[in-house]
Amino acid sequence: MIERLRLSLFALLSLLLSVQIGFAAGGQTRLATLVQQLGADDFDQKIAAVGELAALGDPRVVKLLQALENGDLYVTKDKKVVLARQDGDNFATSDPISGAKIGTATSDDIDQIIVNNRVREVIDAVLGTLNLFSPSRDDRLAAALDLVKHPSPASVPALQKALAAEQDAEIKQDLTLALAGARLNSPDKKMQLAAIAELAGSTDPAIFSILSALHDSGNLDPDVRRADESALAAIAQRLQLVRIGMTLFEGLSLGSILLLAAIGLSITFGVMGVINMAHGEMIMLGAYSTYVVQQLFVGYLPASWLEAYLVVSLPVAFVVTGLLGIALERSVIRFLYTRPLETLLATWGVSLILQQLVRTIFGSPNKAVDNPSYMTGGFELIGGAFITWNRLVILVFCFLVLGVLALVLKRTSFGLHMRAVTQNRDMAATMGIPTARIDALTFGLGSGIAGIAGVALSQIGNVSPNLGTLYIVDSFMVVVFGGVGSLFGTLAGAMSLGIVNKLLEPVSGAVLGKVVVLIAIILFIQRRPRGLFALRGRAAEN
């Protein structure tokens, strides 16, 4: 018995060896035959040749099919397929398999091989399958994702082989989904049910589309239809949760921008009772400071240093806008503390002057500020949810600014004096606190933070002289809703308004959503005139 088994095994090995030798000897001949078949006039013959070429497993097939799809394969007068590329008025021809040069030909000597949509679809499917075994991880991942979106029963053997050989966890997961999607069209009911059960745990919109297409195909087995409907319901529920999560993230992202824009205004309004209509222009000047720093890096520093321009822009924008804020307070605002309406008009005039000054220096067209590499692009979570790095960095950055500002107010003598002036200006002056200097430094601090907000805004859009006007109204809404002078109230107001705006946009649109929010804030202020978390301050007391 053992001897018979040994002889059988020897015979099997001999057969495999002979097949392998035969393939090695005849592979070249078969490849050349199929290449010539690509030049046939019948599109069905071309499709059959493409399929057989894919089955050969020859690495040269990829470049060959790419040349066919790109229109680089031609047929000579003697019906020979060649690779041809334009060289002046003529064509340089070469062998499509070996790449050996043949010579030159005119447009009268060769005819381009025509590829219709059916042939092109087959080529794309074959190339996607062949790339599953590419040494490049990116090629394999792209091929797996393409097969997830375009499943084909013909790709099942290749997917099984690729799945067995793949070591990368992300690609294996995509290959598993692609294999299940390809098995959905199998005539075997058990295989269909197993594929549906495997796909039911996905949160990929492409899988939902595949199962929807199966549901709409008709003539389904009742058990398969019920399983498909159950899987669609489960995936739809998870996708709805993903959409809600993305809406919340977008709301927090918008809220972080509103927080950066409003936090400086909250400080000056809370301590000094000044309605600063030029606050938006401080944001605009911070954005232009970022643009100037970027141009200096581009013009005078090595290219490898360009990534650091954003870090340098933060202190530059803070100092520029902070000093301008102090100058504005000392030269204009300190004379108008007892006349709030005139303060509003004066700062509005200053805002117009600053806008025109920027137009004179930089011109009216928008200026583009490039994102550093670490703020470019993003990453995909689940269900097609895409998080951009610039939005995520700004969200984290706004909380860092808020934390640093809270430490300054709570742990420094300047913060203590500022809080004292906010709570009772006359008593603070009696205790020896220089209220005039505190006013100037507070206005400078609020303006400096507005400049930092401009740095952040330059990373999500173009810089223009009108940048500040886009955020000044929203900033006042945040401050009034959250509570004058309250950092926590500003945070709560910004995040609340950001989330509410994003929740209303799909229902009512962006403009009508803002109108609804404004009306809601007006009604809210009627009930709570001092906002959500107002502190005692001169503005509140008045």
NUDOLUM-443618 format. One record per residue (C-alpha): residue in one letter; x negated, y, z negated. Coordinates in steps of 0.2 Angstrom, whole numbers, plus 5000, padded with zeros to 4 digits. Layout:
<nodes>
AXYZ
...
</nodes>
This chain:
<nodes>
M500050005000
I498650124995
E497650075011
R499250105022
L499450285014
R497650325017
L497750275035
S499350375037
L498550525029
F497050505040
A498150505055
L499050655050
L497450755047
S496850695065
L498450755073
L498350925064
L496550945070
S496950905087
V498351025088
Q497251165081
I495951125094
G497251125107
F497951285101
A496151365101
A495851305119
G497551355126
G497951505116
Q496951625128
T497851545143
R499651565134
L499251745129
A498751795147
T500251715154
L501451805142
V500551975146
Q500851945164
Q502751915160
L502852085152
G502752155169
A504252065175
D505752165182
D507052065171
F507152145154
D507751975147
Q506051905152
K505152045144
I506052015128
A505651835128
A503851875131
V503851995116
G504551865105
E503351725111
L501851845109
A502351875091
A502451695087
L500651675093
G499951765078
D498551835088
P497952005080
R497752085097
V499652075100
V499952225089
K498952345100
L499652265115
L501452295110
Q501052465104
A500352505122
L501952435130
E503052535119
N502052695122
G502052675141
D500252625143
L500452465152
Y500552465171
V500752335185
T499552335200
K500052305218
D499552125216
K500652105200
K499252105187
V499652195171
V498352325166
L498052455152
A497952625160
R497652795153
Q497652955163
D495953025168
G496153185178
D497153145193
N496852955192
F497052825179
A495652725170
T496152545169
S495652405158
D496052235153
P497552235140
I496852085131
S494952105130
G494952295133
A493552275147
K493552415159
I494152375177
G494052535186
T495152685192
A496752685201
T497952815208
S499752835204
D500152745221
D499152595215
I500052555199
D501752565192
Q502252595174
I503152445165
I504852515160
V505552475143
N507352505139
N508152525122
R508452335119
V506652295123
R506052435112
E507152375097
V506352205099
I504652275099
D504952375083
A505552225074
V504052125080
L502852255075
G503652275058
T503552085055
L501752075061
N501252225049
L501852115035
F500152035036
S499052185039
P497552215028
S498152385024
R499352405009
D500252555017
D500652455033
R501352315023
L502352425012
A503052515027
A503452355036
A504352285020
L505352445018
D505852445036
L506452265035
V507452305020
K508352445030
H508452335046
P508652155041
S508652025054
P508851835052
A507451805064
S506251885052
V506651755038
P505151635042
A503951785042
L504651855026
Q504451695017
K502651675023
A502251855018
L503151845001
A502051684997
A500451775001
E500851944994
Q500051994978
D500652174976
A502152184964
E502952334973
I502852254990
K503452084983
Q504952164977
D505352244993
L505052085002
T506251994991
L507552124995
A507152115014
L507251925013
A508951925004
G509652055017
A509051945031
R509951795024
L511551885023
N511951845041
S511551665039
P512951535044
D512651445028
K513951505015
K512851455000
M511351555007
Q512451705009
L513151694991
A511351674984
A510851824995
I512251934988
A511951884970
E510151934973
L510552104981
A511952144968
G510552204955
S509852334967
T510052524965
D509452554983
P510652654994
A509952555009
I510552385001
F512252464998
S512352505017
I511852325021
L513252255010
S514452375017
A514052325034
L514352145030
H516052185022
D516552275037
S515952145049
G517552045048
N517851855048
L517051825031
D517351675020
P518451735006
D517151684993
V515851785002
R517051935003
R517451934985
A515551924980
D515152064992
E516552174985
S515952134967
A514152174972
L514652344981
A515652394965
A514152364954
I512952454965
A514152604968
Q514252624949
R512352624946
L512152744961
Q513452864953
L512452864937
V510852894947
R511753044955
I512353114938
G510553094932
M509853184947
T511153324944
L510553344926
F508753354932
E509153484945
G510153574931
L508653574919
S507553624933
L508553774937
G508753804919
S506853804916
I506753944930
L508054044922
L507254024905
L505554084911
A506454234920
A507554274904
I506354244889
G505454404891
L507054504893
S507754424878
I506254484868
T506254664873
F508154674872
G508254594855
V506854704847
M507054874856
G508854864863
V508254914880
I509154854896
N507654844907
M508254834925
A506354834931
H506154664923
G506454574939
E505054674947
M503854614934
I504354434940
M503954494958
L502254574953
G501754404944
A502154314961
Y501154434971
S499754424958
T499754234962
Y499654274981
V498154394979
V497254274968
Q497454134981
Q496854254995
L495354294985
F494954104982
V495154075001
G494054225006
Y492654224993
L492554054985
P492053874991
A493553774997
S493353644983
W493853784971
L495453824979
E496453694968
A496053804953
Y496853964959
L498453934950
V497653914933
V496754084936
S498354164942
L499254134925
P498154254914
V497954374929
A499854394931
F500054404912
V498854544910
V499354644926
T501254644921
G500854654903
L499854814905
L501154884917
G502454854904
I501554944891
A501255094902
L503055094907
E503555094888
R502355224883
S502755344898
V504655324901
I505655214889
R505055274872
F505855444876
L507555364880
Y507855244865
T509355334859
R510055344876
P510455174883
L511355224899
E509855334904
T508655194900
L509655084912
L509555214926
A507755254923
T507155074923
W508255044939
G507355184947
V505655114942
S506254944950
L506555034966
I504855124966
L503954954962
Q504854864977
Q504355004989
L502555014982
V502454824986
R503154845003
T501854985007
I500454875001
F500954705007
G502254735020
S504054675020
P503854495027
N503754355015
K502054295009
A501754105007
V500854034992
D500253854995
N500553724981
P498953644974
S498853454978
Y499453414961
M501053504963
T501353444981
G502553304986
G503453194972
F503953024968
E505452914970
L506352844955
I507852734958
G509352744970
G508452864981
A508152994967
F506653094972
I505753204959
T504653344966
W503053374957
N503253564957
R504953564949
L504353434936
V502753544932
I503753704930
L504953614919
V503553554907
F502753724909
C504253824903
F504353724887
L502453754884
V502753944886
L504253934874
G503253834862
V501753954862
L502854104861
A503754024846
L502054004837
V501654184841
L503254244833
K503154124818
R501254114814
T500554284818
S500554454810
F501154524826
G502654404826
L503054444808
H503054624812
M504154604828
R505354504818
A505454634804
V505754774817
T507154664825
Q508054634808
N507854814801
R506854944810
D506955084797
M506454964783
A505054894793
A504455074796
T504555114777
M503454964774
G502155034785
I502354934800
P501955044816
T503555014825
A503055124840
R501555004843
I502654854840
D503854924853
A502454944866
L501654774863
T503354684863
F503754764879
G502054714886
L502354534880
G504054524888
S503354594904
G501854474904
I502954324902
A504054384916
G502354394926
I502054214921
A503854174927
G503354244944
V501854124945
A503053984943
L504254044956
S502954064969
Q502753874968
I504553844974
G504853974987
N504154124997
V503554284988
S504454444994
P504854614987
N506654564983
L506154414973
G506554494956
T508254544961
L508754364964
Y508554334945
I508854494936
V510754464935
D510554284930
S509254334917
F510554454909
M511854324909
V510654194900
V510254324887
V512054384883
F512654204883
G511254134872
G511154274860
V510154434860
G508354414853
S508554224849
L507354104858
F508353954854
G509854044861
T508954094877
L508453904879
A510253844876
G510953974887
A509753944902
M509853754901
S511753764899
L511953884914
G510753784925
I511753624922
V513453694924
N512953784940
K512253614947
L513853524942
L514953654950
E514053664966
P514653504974
V516453544970
S516553734973
G514953784982
A513453884976
V514254054977
L515954014970
G515153914956
K514154074951
V515854174951
V516654034940
V515154044928
L515154234927
I517054234923
A516754094909
I515354204901
I516454354901
L517854254893
F516654184880
I515954354876
Q517654414872
R517754284858
R515854294853
P515154464857
R513454414850
G513254254860
L512854084854
F511454104842
A511154294840
L509954364828
R510254524818
G509354664828
R509554844833
A510554804849
A511654684840
E512054804825
N512454944837
</nodes>
